[in-house]
């Protein structure tokens, strides 16, 4: 084997190792990230976040209903005050 052939073989080996390392990183990221996070753990976290979003939506709906009730009560009180004021002035 000549020196040129040996250099070419070494360069090809380094390139192949680099490509394998990149492929390994790609697979790690695709299946749980570089930290090695378990896919089932991520699914559980996503499910937990979805539940929290659902709870927040329910709370938003309850607040909207309470706002409507407060508005209604304020209108009733204002109407009663107008009636009381009209009777006293009449």
C-alpha positions in Angstrom: 0.0 0.0 0.0 1.4 3.4 -1.0 1.3 6.5 1.2 -1.3 8.1 -1.0 -3.6 5.1 -0.6 -3.2 5.1 3.1 -3.9 8.9 3.3 -7.0 8.4 1.2 -8.2 5.5 3.4 -7.6 7.6 6.5 -9.6 10.5 5.1 -12.5 8.3 4.0 -12.5 6.7 7.5 -12.7 10.1 9.2 -15.5 11.2 6.9 -17.4 8.0 7.5 -17.0 8.4 11.3 -18.2 12.0 11.1 -21.2 11.0 9.1 -22.0 8.3 11.6 -21.8 10.7 14.5 -24.1 13.1 12.7 -26.5 10.3 12.0 -26.4 9.3 15.7 -27.3 12.9 16.7 -30.1 13.0 14.3 -31.6 9.8 15.6 -31.2 11.0 19.2 -33.0 14.2 18.5 -35.8 12.5 16.6 -36.3 10.0 19.4 -36.1 12.0 22.5 -33.5 14.7 22.2 -29.9 14.9 23.1 -30.6 14.4 26.8 -31.9 11.0 26.1 -35.4 11.9 27.3 -37.8 8.9 27.1 -40.5 9.2 24.5 -43.1 8.0 27.0 -42.0 10.8 29.4 -42.5 13.4 26.7 -45.9 12.0 25.8 -46.9 12.2 29.5 -45.8 15.8 29.7 -47.7 16.7 26.6 -50.8 15.0 28.0 -50.3 16.9 31.3 -50.0 20.2 29.4 -53.2 19.4 27.4 -55.0 18.8 30.6 -53.8 22.1 32.0 -55.0 23.9 28.9 -58.4 22.3 29.2 -58.5 23.4 32.9 -57.6 26.9 31.9 -60.3 27.0 29.3 -62.9 25.8 31.8 -61.7 28.5 34.2 -62.0 31.1 31.4 -65.6 30.0 30.7 -66.5 30.2 34.4 -65.0 33.7 34.6 -67.0 34.8 31.6 -70.2 33.4 33.2 -69.4 35.2 36.4 -68.8 38.5 34.5 -72.2 38.1 32.9 -73.8 37.6 36.3 -72.1 40.6 37.8 -73.2 42.7 34.8 -76.8 41.5 35.3 -76.7 42.2 39.0 -75.3 45.7 38.4 -78.1 46.4 35.9 -80.7 45.3 38.4 -79.2 47.5 41.1 -79.0 50.5 38.8 -82.6 50.0 37.8 -83.7 49.8 41.4 -81.7 53.0 42.2 -83.4 54.8 39.3 -86.8 53.6 40.5 -86.1 54.7 44.1 -84.8 58.1 42.9 -87.8 58.7 40.8 -90.2 57.9 43.6 -88.5 60.2 46.0 -88.4 63.0 43.5 -92.0 62.6 42.4 
